[in-house]
Amino acid sequence: MNPMNQPAPTFTTAETSGLHDLLREIVDDGAAPGGVVVCGTRHAGAAAAGERTVLAAGVVSPFTGPGTPDEHTVYDIASLTKVTATWPLVGRALDAGLLDLDTPVREFLPPMDGAMPSGEATVRQLLSHTSGLRAATRFDLYDLTGRPLHELICHELMENLPGIHRYINRGYILLGLALAHVHGRPLDELASGLWAELGMDDTAYGPVKQEPRVAPTERQDGHDRLWGAVHDDNAAIMGGVAGHAGVFAPAADLATYAEHLLAGRESPLGQWFRMSLVPQAEIEPGLQRGLGWILGAGGTVAYHHGFTGTSLYLAPTTGRYVVIVTNAVHNGAAARIRITPLRERAHKILAAG
């Protein structure tokens, strides 16, 4: 994990204090009711063990109780679902010979008739957001009574030539459907088995029980705030279980997950993580897309965001990571933009070594 075989550097007081101050600032600014940051270091030689510093601010929600969030508060992690459920399960399916990176996804879905332009996208292209599939996803406009969802998506025309990077949810939706088909088991059941093995005991697809330790998200359509139910509309139409969104998790479980990813050759998941850090496409100057992950700082930092206000940053060379969980959409979707300074500081700290 550390090429010089030196002890992995822990976070300094200045680094953690700076992150904590920023977290307090975004809460005071109304960007989120509260949030939790975990700064961690995975040390080589231990089976997913390391040092953690937990930073918290604000409240879980003013509508469900005044309690301060902690590392066990459960958040809707939104698109972190892609890299905590779908991406690791794809890695396992590849190892088992159930999927192939460069084979069209249609080969791993139930049989379909007719032309399937979007079904020609490969697993690699779907993972790396280079498939060319339609980016806008509005399942509320689909007729889901005549054909199953995988057919409706696969029969659609592509919007771009394959190979061009464009962030696309429906690619991970197809991957989730493919995983369920090749295993003959539901996606949430596959994911639950994975998380149990990793010790992520409080991570699950929703809905989850409405209780004080579960952070609500956004008020929608004049109704009460979503509490324990998925924020993403398309995942909700799919029953809350989808390849792109739907997972709820606390910061402690995401820290555990980060430590497994940073295990490198010590675990199959760590090996799959390292394989996924090979650039597949340029997002913009200075940013590349690997298999699932965004690669920044010359590839020394891998990360992913969630729409609700969550992020996971990892530095494979040093074994350090930062978990950010907030319910920033609680105050309206636009509020989540105001957590950007916190995300940028996390990236800068890890990039610095």
C-alpha positions in Angstrom: 0.0 0.0 0.0 2.9 2.3 0.8 5.6 1.9 -1.8 8.3 2.9 0.6 7.0 0.5 3.3 6.7 3.4 5.7 4.0 3.8 8.3 0.9 5.4 6.8 0.7 9.1 7.8 -2.1 9.9 10.2 -4.1 13.2 9.9 -2.6 16.2 11.7 -4.5 18.3 14.1 -4.3 21.2 11.6 -5.9 19.0 8.9 -8.8 17.7 11.1 -9.4 21.1 12.7 -9.6 22.7 9.2 -12.2 20.1 8.1 -14.1 20.5 11.3 -14.2 24.3 11.0 -15.5 24.0 7.4 -18.1 21.5 8.5 -19.4 23.9 11.1 -19.3 26.8 8.6 -21.5 25.0 6.1 -24.0 24.1 8.8 -24.0 27.7 10.1 -24.5 28.8 6.5 -27.6 26.6 6.2 -26.1 24.3 3.7 -27.2 21.3 5.8 -28.8 20.7 9.2 -25.7 18.8 10.2 -23.1 16.3 9.1 -20.3 13.9 10.0 -16.7 13.7 8.6 -14.4 10.7 9.3 -10.7 11.1 8.7 -9.0 7.7 8.6 -5.8 5.9 7.9 -5.6 2.3 7.1 -2.4 0.7 8.3 -0.8 -2.2 6.4 -0.8 -5.6 7.8 -4.1 -5.5 9.6 -7.3 -6.9 8.1 -9.1 -3.5 7.5 -7.9 -1.8 10.7 -6.8 1.8 11.1 -7.1 5.1 13.0 -10.1 7.3 12.7 -11.0 10.8 13.8 -14.8 11.6 13.8 -15.9 15.2 13.3 -19.6 16.3 13.7 -21.6 19.4 13.6 -25.3 20.6 13.7 -28.3 18.3 14.2 -29.6 15.3 12.4 -32.8 17.3 11.5 -34.7 20.1 13.4 -37.9 18.2 12.4 -37.0 14.8 14.0 -35.1 15.8 17.1 -32.3 18.1 18.2 -29.7 15.3 18.5 -26.1 15.9 17.1 -25.2 13.4 14.4 -22.4 11.0 14.9 -20.6 8.2 13.0 -23.6 5.9 13.5 -26.2 8.3 12.1 -27.7 6.8 8.9 -27.8 8.9 5.8 -29.2 8.4 2.3 -25.9 8.2 0.4 -27.4 8.6 -3.0 -24.8 8.0 -5.8 -22.3 6.5 -3.4 -24.6 3.5 -4.1 -22.7 3.2 -7.4 -19.4 2.5 -5.7 -20.6 0.8 -2.5 -23.1 -1.6 -4.0 -22.9 -2.0 -7.8 -19.2 -1.5 -8.4 -17.9 -4.0 -5.9 -20.6 -6.5 -7.0 -19.4 -6.1 -10.6 -15.9 -6.8 -9.4 -17.0 -10.1 -7.8 -19.1 -11.1 -10.8 -16.0 -10.5 -13.0 -13.9 -12.8 -10.8 -16.6 -15.4 -10.9 -16.9 -15.3 -14.7 -20.5 -14.1 -14.6 -19.6 -10.7 -16.3 -17.0 -9.6 -18.8 -15.8 -6.0 -19.0 -15.7 -5.8 -22.8 -18.9 -7.7 -23.6 -22.2 -5.8 -24.3 -24.5 -5.7 -21.3 -27.3 -7.2 -23.3 -25.5 -10.6 -22.9 -26.1 -10.5 -19.2 -29.8 -9.5 -19.2 -32.9 -11.6 -20.0 -33.3 -12.3 -23.7 -34.7 -9.4 -25.8 -36.0 -9.1 -29.4 -35.3 -6.4 -31.9 -32.6 -3.8 -32.2 -30.9 -2.9 -28.9 -28.6 0.2 -29.5 -28.1 0.9 -25.9 -27.8 -2.8 -25.1 -24.5 -2.8 -27.1 -22.8 -0.7 -24.4 -20.1 -2.8 -22.6 -19.8 -3.3 -18.9 -16.6 -1.3 -19.0 -18.3 1.6 -20.7 -21.2 1.5 -18.2 -18.8 1.5 -15.3 -16.8 4.4 -16.7 -19.7 6.6 -17.9 -18.5 6.3 -21.6 -21.4 4.3 -22.9 -23.2 7.0 -24.9 -26.5 6.2 -23.4 -29.1 8.8 -22.7 -28.2 11.0 -19.7 -31.6 12.2 -18.7 -33.5 9.6 -16.7 -37.3 10.0 -16.2 -38.8 6.7 -15.4 -42.1 8.4 -14.5 -42.5 8.9 -18.2 -42.0 5.3 -19.1 -44.7 2.7 -19.6 -43.4 0.0 -17.3 -46.5 -2.2 -17.8 -45.7 -3.4 -21.4 -42.0 -4.2 -21.2 -39.5 -4.7 -18.4 -37.2 -1.8 -17.6 -34.1 -3.4 -19.1 -35.8 -3.8 -22.4 -37.0 -0.2 -22.5 -33.5 1.1 -21.8 -31.7 -1.3 -24.2 -34.0 -0.4 -27.1 -33.2 3.3 -26.8 -31.0 5.1 -29.2 -27.7 6.4 -27.9 -27.1 10.1 -27.4 -23.3 10.1 -27.9 -20.7 8.0 -29.5 -19.2 5.4 -27.0 -16.0 6.6 -25.5 -17.0 10.1 -24.6 -17.4 10.7 -20.9 -20.8 11.8 -19.7 -22.2 11.0 -16.2 -25.1 8.6 -16.8 -27.3 7.0 -14.1 -29.0 4.5 -16.4 -25.7 2.7 -17.0 -25.5 1.7 -13.4 -29.2 0.9 -13.4 -28.5 -1.6 -16.2 -25.5 -3.0 -14.3 -27.7 -3.5 -11.2 -30.3 -5.3 -13.4 -27.6 -7.4 -15.0 -26.1 -8.4 -11.6 -29.5 -9.6 -10.4 -30.0 -11.6 -13.6 -26.7 -13.4 -13.7 -26.9 -14.3 -10.0 -30.6 -15.1 -10.1 -31.0 -13.0 -6.9 -32.2 -9.5 -6.1 -29.7 -6.7 -6.1 -30.4 -5.8 -2.5 -29.9 -9.4 -1.4 -26.5 -9.5 -3.1 -25.4 -6.2 -1.6 -26.6 -7.2 1.9 -24.4 -10.3 1.7 -21.4 -8.2 0.7 -21.9 -5.7 3.4 -22.3 -8.4 6.0 -18.9 -9.9 5.0 -17.3 -6.5 5.3 -18.7 -5.7 8.7 -21.0 -2.9 7.4 -23.8 -3.8 9.7 -25.9 -0.7 9.4 -25.7 -0.3 5.6 -28.9 -1.3 3.6 -31.1 -0.5 0.8 -34.2 1.4 1.9 -36.7 1.9 3.1 -35.2 2.0 6.6 -37.0 2.5 9.9 -37.9 6.1 10.7 -36.0 6.8 13.9 -33.9 9.7 15.3 -30.6 8.3 14.1 -31.9 8.3 10.4 -31.3 11.7 8.7 -34.3 13.0 6.6 -33.7 14.5 3.2 -35.8 16.9 1.1 -39.4 17.9 1.3 -41.0 16.9 -2.0 -44.3 17.9 -3.7 -45.6 19.8 -0.7 -45.4 16.6 1.5 -43.3 15.9 4.6 -39.6 15.5 4.2 -38.4 12.1 3.0 -37.4 10.1 6.1 -36.0 6.6 5.6 -37.2 6.5 2.0 -34.9 7.1 -1.0 -34.5 10.6 -2.2 -33.9 9.7 -5.9 -37.1 9.6 -7.9 -36.1 6.9 -10.3 -34.8 4.6 -7.6 -38.1 5.2 -5.8 -40.0 4.0 -8.9 -37.8 0.9 -8.9 -38.9 0.2 -5.3 -35.9 1.8 -3.7 -33.4 -0.7 -5.0 -31.3 0.4 -8.0 -27.8 0.2 -9.2 -27.3 4.0 -9.1 -29.1 5.0 -5.8 -31.1 3.7 -2.8 -28.5 2.8 -0.2 -28.5 4.2 3.4 -25.3 4.1 5.5 -23.6 5.7 8.5 -20.1 7.2 8.3 -18.7 4.4 10.4 -19.6 1.8 7.8 -18.3 3.9 5.0 -15.0 4.2 6.9 -14.9 0.4 7.3 -15.5 0.1 3.6 -12.7 2.6 2.8 -10.3 0.5 4.9 -11.2 -2.6 2.9 -10.7 -0.8 -0.4 -7.3 0.4 0.8 -6.2 -3.1 1.6 -4.6 -3.5 -1.8 -3.3 -7.0 -2.5 -4.5 -8.1 0.9 -8.1 -8.5 -0.3 -9.9 -9.2 -3.6 -11.9 -6.0 -3.1 -8.7 -4.0 -2.6 -7.3 -5.6 -5.8 -10.4 -4.6 -7.7 -10.1 -1.1 -6.4 -6.5 -0.8 -7.7 -7.5 -2.2 -11.1 -10.3 0.4 -11.3 -7.9 3.3 -10.9 -6.6 2.9 -14.5 -7.9 6.0 -16.4 -10.6 5.2 -18.9 -11.6 8.7 -20.0 -11.0 12.4 -19.4 -13.7 14.2 -17.5 -12.0 17.6 -17.7 -8.3 18.7 -17.6 -6.8 17.2 -14.5 -9.7 14.8 -13.8 -10.0 11.2 -15.2 -12.6 8.6 -14.8 -11.5 5.1 -13.8 -13.9 2.2 -13.5 -16.5 3.9 -11.4 -14.2 6.3 -9.5 -13.1 9.9 -10.3 -9.3 10.2 -10.3 -7.8 13.5 -9.2 -4.4 14.9 -8.3 -2.6 12.9 -11.0 -4.4 9.7 -10.0 -3.3 9.9 -6.3 -6.9 10.5 -5.1 -10.0 8.5 -6.0 -13.4 9.7 -5.0 -17.1 9.8 -5.7 -20.0 12.0 -4.6 -23.6 11.5 -3.7 -26.4 14.0 -4.7 -27.7 14.3 -1.1 -24.4 15.7 0.2 -22.1 12.7 0.6 -18.6 11.9 -0.5 -15.9 9.3 -0.2 -12.2 10.2 -0.8 -9.3 7.7 -0.8 -5.6 8.0 -1.3 -4.3 4.5 -2.1 -0.6 5.4 -1.8 -0.8 6.8 1.8 -3.8 4.7 3.0 -5.7 7.8 4.1 -9.4 8.5 3.4 -12.1 11.0 4.2 -15.8 10.2 4.5 -18.3 13.0 4.3 -22.0 12.5 5.1 -24.6 15.2 5.2 -28.3 15.6 4.3 -27.6 18.9 2.5 -30.7 18.4 0.3 -32.8 18.7 3.5 -32.8 22.5 2.9 -33.4 22.2 -0.8 -31.4 20.7 -3.6 -29.6 23.9 -4.3 -28.2 24.0 -0.8 -25.9 21.0 -1.5 -23.7 23.2 -3.7 -22.6 25.0 -0.6 -20.8 21.9 0.8 -18.3 22.2 -2.1 -15.6 23.9 0.0 -15.6 20.9 2.4 -15.2 18.5 -0.4 -12.4 20.5 -2.0 -10.6 20.7 1.3 -10.8 16.9 1.7 -9.4 16.4 -1.8 -6.6 18.9 -1.2 -5.5 17.2 2.1 -5.3 13.8 0.6 -3.6 15.0 -2.6 -0.9 16.7 -0.4 0.1 13.3 0.9 
